[in-house]
Amino acid sequence: MKINTALTIAGSDSSGGAGIQADLKTFSALGVYGMSAVTAVTSQNTTGVFDIFDIPPANVSSQLDAVFTDIFPDAVKIGMVSSAETPEAIAASLKKYAPKNIVLDPVMVSTSGHRLLSDGALGALTSALFPLADIITPNIPEAELLSGTAISCRGDMERASDIIFDKYGAAVLLKGGHGMSDSSDLLNSNGVKTWFCAPRINNPNTHGTGCTLSSAIAAGLAKGMDMNGAVSAAKEYVSNALGAMLDLGKGSGPLLHNFNIV
């Protein structure tokens, strides 16, 4: 039996709702064999992030060597990279092995509002890894930071996506769930803009939504979908995982990643 494969390079979430745990659950639910390289270990749950331990860059590189030299991934998802040194190590490995279908989720702040990037990490992330990505998936606050412009409507989203695309050369999926009336997302790929519209699901449990969406896109690309198809399928998957209305924990709880098999 053969199966498509995907690698997540991200932080660990001890509560299982975000990070590599969410990514691996998503890969499995979407029929892709998942692998991981852990960049940081977080102590967190649905109410907040209490500690972050960054994995030494040399160990991250070793994890990547182990994966790429044995089970080469069909797609790569990059999530939380909290230290300033790790992006260069990851970039060196990606340049060495040249995988296709790199999805980068610029994880800056957790759902609970905890900052997940150290001083200097954002600059290292954008300079070392953004140019290697096929698609970047910022939410509105992240896109405001990356574009240097305020976003309050669809026109603002389009302008910000142009700025980010022109600056980094990767397709941009600007997620409209933060502060907008619905959860419509904008894909700017090679200057072609496509809206993916969906009604807002009235579910306060959104922990790991961004991680899940980006890993679902990676799963679609790993299976041979084009960018638009992968984004569309990922949006549908996240909507269904939210729509299952799982309610765990005392804060913003996780999605039901395996809604399709329970």
N, C-alpha and C positions, 0 to 999 in steps of 0.2 A: 504493500500500500504506500502511495505517495501523498504527501500533504504539503501545502504551502507553509512557509515559515516567516516569522517576524521576530525582531529583537527590540526590546524596550531598554533604553538607557535612562534611568530615572532614580528617584529616591524611593525608599521603602516607607509605607504608611502602616504603622502598627495596628490601626483599626481596620485595615483591609478595604477602605472605601476609595482610596485614591492611589497615586503612584504606581509602582510596579505591580502591586496586587490588583488594582483595577485594570491595568493593562493586560496582565496575564489572563484574568477572568474574561475580558473582552475578546482577546484572541481566541480563547477556547470556545466561547459562545458563538463566534463567527466562523468556526471551522479552520482555524489557523494554529499551527504549533508555535507556542511562544517560548522565547528565551529572554534572559535579562542580564544586564550589567548594572549593579547597584552603585549609585553615586553618593548616596547619603542615607543614613538611618535616622528616621524621625521617631520621636515619642509623641504620638498624637491620637486623638479620638475625635468624636463628632463635635466636641466643644472647643477644641483648640490644639495648638502645637506647643509642646512643653520643652522639647530639646531637639537639637539637630547635631548629628555626628557625621562630619564629612569623611567619606572614604578617601584614603590617600590616592592621588592621581595615578601613581605607579600601579596600584592594585586595580583601578578602573581599567587601565591599559591592559593589564594581564587578563582581566575578565574578557575584554573585547578580543584579545588574541585567541583565547580559548574557544570563543564562539566562532569567530570568522574562519579559523583554521580547521574546523570540524563540520559544523552545520551552518552553512552560509545562509544568511537570512534573505528572503525575497523583499523585505521592507524593514526599515528602521524607524522607530519612534524615539525621539529625545524629549524628556520631560525635565524634571527638577535637576538643575545643576547649580548648586548653591555656593560653591567656592570659586574664587577667581582663577585658580590654577587648573581646575578640571577641564574646562572647555578646550584648552590647547591640547591636552592629552587625548580627548575624544576626537578632536579634529585631526590629529596626527594619525590615529587609527583609521578614521574614515577615508583619509587621503591614501593611506597605504592599501586598504582593501577595496575601496571604490564601490560600495554597495549602491544599489538603486533605491528609489522611492523613500527618501528621507523626509519624515514628518517631524517638525519641530514645534512643540508647544512651549512658549516662553513663560514657564511657571514662575510668577513673581510673588504672588500673595495667595495664601490658602483661602478656602471658602470661609473659614472662621476669621479671616483678617490678619493672619500672622505673616510677616514678611519672610520669604523663603530664599532670598538672595543676599549674599554678603556684599559689603562695600567692594566695588570693583568687579563683581561678578557679571553685572549687566553688560559692561563694556567688553569684557572678555567673551561673553556669550554672543553678542552681536558681531564682533569682529572675527571671531574664530569659527563659529558654527552657522550663523545665518547664511553666509555665502555658499555653504555646502548643502543647504536644505532645498528640497523640491517644493515644499509648502510650509508656511508658518501660520500658526493658528492663534493669534492673540484675541483676548476679549477686549471690550471697550476700554477699560482702564489701562490695560497693557498697550493697546493701540494708541491711546492718547500719549503715553510716555514715549513710545517708539517713533511716533510721527511728529510730536511736539505741537499737536493741535487738539482743541476740544471737540468732543463728539456728542451731539445731542439729537441728531436726526439722520435719516438715510443719506442725505447729501453729504453730511459730515463724514459718514462712514466711507462713502465713495472717495472723497478727497483724501482721507487718511490712508486708505488702502493704496491709492496711487503713490503717495509719499513713501510708504513702506516698500512697495514693489520697486519703485525707482531706486531706492537707497540700497536694497539688498538683492534684488534680482530673483527672488523666489516668489512663487504664487502665494497669495495672502488669503486666508479664510478669516475674515473679521466677524467675530461672533457677537450677535446683537442682543444677547440675553440680559446684559447688565444695563438697567435703566431705560430700556426701550419698551414699547407697548406689546411687542410679541417677541418670539425667539428667531426672527429671520436673520440669516447669516449671509454675508456677501463674499463670494469667491472672486478674486481678481487674479486672473491667470493670463500672463502675457498681454496685459492690458484689456482683456475681455472680461467684463463684469457679469456675473450670474448670481441672481438672488435665489436663496433656498428658504422658502417661507414655511412657517409652521406656527400653529397657535401656541400661546403660552400655557403650559400645564401647571395647574395650581397645586404644586407640591413643594413644600418648604425644604424637603430633603434633597439637596443638590450637591452633597459632598462628592467630589471626584468627577463632576460632569465634564470638565475640560479635559482631564486625563482620558476619560472614556471616549470622548469624541475623537481625539487625536489618534488614539490607538485603534479605534474602529476604522478611521481613514487609512491607517497603515495596513490593517487587515484587508481592506478592499483592494488597495494597491498591490499587496502581496499576492492576491488572487487574480491579478491581471486586469482589474477595472481601470478605466481611465480616471482622470482626476475628478471630473464632474460626477461620474457614477459612484466613485468611492465616497465623495462628500455626501451625496444624496442618500446612499445606503447607511452611512454612519449617522446622519441626522435621524433617519427612521429608527435605527437601533436605539439611540439615546432617548428618543421620544417614548419608545415602548418601555425602556428600562425605567424611565421616570413615571410613566403612566401606570406601572405596576403598583405604585404607591407603597413601597416598602417603608416601614417606620421603625428604625432602630436607633438607640442612643438617646442622649439627653439634649443634643444640639442638632445641627444640620446633618441628617443621616445620609447614608450611602444610597446609591441606586441599586436596583435588583438586576445585576448583570446577567444572571442566568434565568431571566424571566421565561425564556423560550424552552426551558427543560424542567421547570419545577411544576 
